[in-house]
Every structure is written in C-alpha cells, then in structure tokens.
Amino acid sequence: MKKVPFVTKDQLEEICQTYPTPFHLYDEAGIRATARAVNKAFSWNEGFKEYFAVKATPTPQILNILREEGCGVDCSSLTELMMSERCGFSGQEIMFSANETPAEEYVKAAELGAIINLDDITHIDFLKETIGCIPETISCRYNPGGVYQLGESKEGFQVMDNPADAKYGMTREQLFEAFRRLKEMGAKYFGIHSFLASNTISNDYYPDLAGRLFELAVELKNETGADIRFINLSGGVGVDYRPEQAANNISAIGGGVRQKYEEILVPAGMGNVSLYTEMGRYMLAPHGHLVTRAIHEKHIYKEYIGVDACAANLMRPAIYGAYHHITVMGKEHQPCDHKYDVVGSLCENCDKFAVDRMLPKIDRGDLLVIHDTGAHGFAMGYNYNGRLRSAELLLQEDGKVRMMRRAETPEDYFATLIWDEQDAPAH
Ligand SMILES: *Cc1c(COP(=O)(O)O)cnc(C)c1O
C-alpha cells in the first residue's frame, strides 16, 4: 500500500520551529485506532487482553494511551516494571516475561502482583527461593523446537531464529513437568505462552500458533489437571514496512484464531480460556516517524544524502538491513529518478537508512520522514560515537504537539562518568 505520512510538510516545518530535527513523532489517533481494531478483532473472547510489549516503545504517555484503550503491559526488565508501575499499571494488567531473569526482577514483579511467565523449568525453584512462594497464577513459556518459518520476513527471522536455535522457553516434556510441579507447589491458575516468529506478514501466524497451543492446552489439562485460564499468543504480528507488501488484517487474524478456539478448546470444555496477546510492532510501528533533515550531499562512487539522524536513533537498518520507507516531504509527486544511499554520521558503513533507493531529487534542507519507526525504533537507540538520543514527540488527537521525552544533551552523556581530579585538570 502507498505509504503516506500522518503529517504534512507544513505541519512538520512548524513543529521544527520548536523542536529541531531529528526527532521521533507519534500519532495518537493512529495508535488509538489500531488498539480499537485489535480489541474488536478479539472481542468474541471475553477475557481478551493485549499486553503491549513495553520494550517496543517505553514511553509513559504511549503506555497511558494504550491503557485508556484497555491494554495492559508486557515487561521484561526491572526498569520496564518500574515504568509501568509509575504509569499506574498493577496486578494482572502486567505480564512479566523475562529470560535469564535476575532475582530482584522477580521480587518486583511479585510485589506488583504481575503475572509471571517462566522461561525455564529451573526458574520454578529460583522463583520460590527468591519470593518465598509460588504465585497462585503462573504462566510458562513453551518452545516447540524444530523449524518455523510461516510468513516470516528475513529480518524477523534474525530477531527470533528457528525455535530449535532460540534461547526462549521450555521443551514440551519440561512444560508438562513444570505444570505438575507448580501445581504441587500451590499454583492454582495456569497460562501458556509461546513466541515462534517475529514480524510475520501473514494472517495465518496467530491462528497457526493458536491451534498448536490450544491442542497443547487440552493435553496439559487432561494429563496434569491444571486449571488453564489463559493462552498468550505473545508478539510477532508484523507490519508492511515495504509499500509493495500487503498489511496484515487483524480482523481476519482474530477470526482465524476464533475458528481454532471453537474447533479445539470449546469441545474440550475449555470455552472460558482467555486469550492474551503481547504485540509491540503491530500496535505502534506504523504510528511513529523518524523525522530528519538532509544536511549534506556527496557524490563519489555512489550518490549519498547525509541526514542529521543516524543509526543511534534507529538501529534496525544497520543491524538487520531492515527496510524503512522514506518520504521526501513536499516532493511526494515528483518522479523517483535519483538513486541514493541515505546515510547517518556514525563511523560504521552500516549506518544507512536506505541503500540504492530511488527517490526524488533531494536538496540540502529537505525534510525526510522515515516510516514505521514507532516500535523498536527510539527504543533500540544507543550512544555509539557520542551520538545522542533524540526527542520523542506526540501528535495529539487535537492536532497539538507535546514533547514526551526531551533530546539527550552532552551532559546526559557525561552523567555516568566518574571524574577524578587528575582526569579533569583545571585549566
Ligand atoms: C519482543 C516481545 C514481544 C513483542 O514482539 P513484537 O514483534 O514487537 O510484536 C512480545 N513478547 C515478548 C516476550 C517479547 O520479547
């Protein structure tokens, strides 16, 4: 589908008068519309809840918008738990799905009453030792092993790998043993979680995963007697980063899951099981733009456009070769007759937002919108080369722009350094 920015050039130029480029801009109306479409697609399931994956966009105002739309949060670290707590999430609005989990994170998750999702069977004893008991409600993460490639993009594959090579979750045998042991140790209500593929461009991923997990749930219930209350399909629903890709259809996905539910769970007397999701990318990616300005052009063996953003603001192209569409603002109707590499300033040649991309002629000063940066965009930022993270702005539903996070300053970069007198002699 044709990629159209959610702001106009005039709007952006006005925003730039207050907030210099580069910055991440998010679209409140779009975020709400997606959240509503997701809730509608699964409204046939009474207990449905989307637990937004905080790691995708860890920004309080975004979490609060999603909360207003009925979403919970999926956390995987202490700071994500703390941020969710500060936003007012508590109890079973929080899913805690970590791996290689430090003890203090289980303590915090238990203190908040979050649903704990165990990544490994050895974590049963670790959790018991750490918090002194096994919570009433507990979830286990399943890894079926083998190969799984349903509708997964190349870079999605780099994120997750094949289940057999992925570090996450328990084997089938371990899962049965874990449920038995947890039950003996006092757990009353159980959940199953699994995440097999990332950035899937297919309406079949969730239904396929759901079918496998529903069958497993029936067996687990029959063999261990566990009271299974929810099944968590986790994340992995992708977005159409490329204009030639077809977007996933969330209502078709919800319908596909429903069919499996009615085929497998309902006849097994499990028609009251709640479905959970933990989408990050699908919820937010299309509703964020990285806005940057062309500051240089360079003509050597290739044609380069240098912009004021770099991989420190958006790492996905550098690490996965991920495609992000680019719109040159104000030149939407000009022919794409120039072949450019659009590059940032890092001393690493992978710092390219686009390679051999056909675009309209770009002049210094042009504003560029890099699309679909709302998830795993700002969040993956880093400080290599002394580059600083940008501001995050929200385009509110009323058309006003609000700063949610200021840009870092050099003082932030220096803040964690311990200066001794001899390192910083007085001049
Ligand atoms: C990363 C992650 C998600 C979100 O994945 P998306 O591909 O952004 O939907 C959900 N759950 C867990 C446990 C994750 O690690």
The ligand as a MOL file (V3000), in Angstrom:
LIG
                    3D

  0  0  0     0  0            999 V3000
M  V30 BEGIN CTAB
M  V30 COUNTS 15 15 0 0 0
M  V30 BEGIN ATOM
M  V30 1 C 9.5960 -8.5390 21.8630 0
M  V30 2 C 8.4960 -9.2610 22.5520 0
M  V30 3 C 7.1580 -9.0220 22.2220 0
M  V30 4 C 6.7420 -8.0730 21.1280 0
M  V30 5 O 7.1250 -8.5040 19.8730 0
M  V30 6 P 6.6250 -7.7610 18.5460 0
M  V30 7 O 7.3030 -8.4800 17.4630 0
M  V30 8 O 7.0280 -6.3420 18.6770 0
M  V30 9 O 5.1480 -7.9010 18.4850 0
M  V30 10 C 6.1960 -9.7060 22.9220 0
M  V30 11 N 6.5130 -10.5730 23.9080 0
M  V30 12 C 7.7790 -10.8340 24.2640 0
M  V30 13 C 8.0520 -11.7910 25.3630 0
M  V30 14 C 8.8130 -10.1930 23.5930 0
M  V30 15 O 10.0780 -10.4570 23.9290 0
M  V30 END ATOM
M  V30 BEGIN BOND
M  V30 1 1 1 2
M  V30 2 1 2 3
M  V30 3 2 2 14
M  V30 4 1 3 4
M  V30 5 2 3 10
M  V30 6 1 4 5
M  V30 7 1 5 6
M  V30 8 2 6 7
M  V30 9 1 6 8
M  V30 10 1 6 9
M  V30 11 1 10 11
M  V30 12 2 11 12
M  V30 13 1 12 13
M  V30 14 1 12 14
M  V30 15 1 14 15
M  V30 END BOND
M  V30 END CTAB
M  END
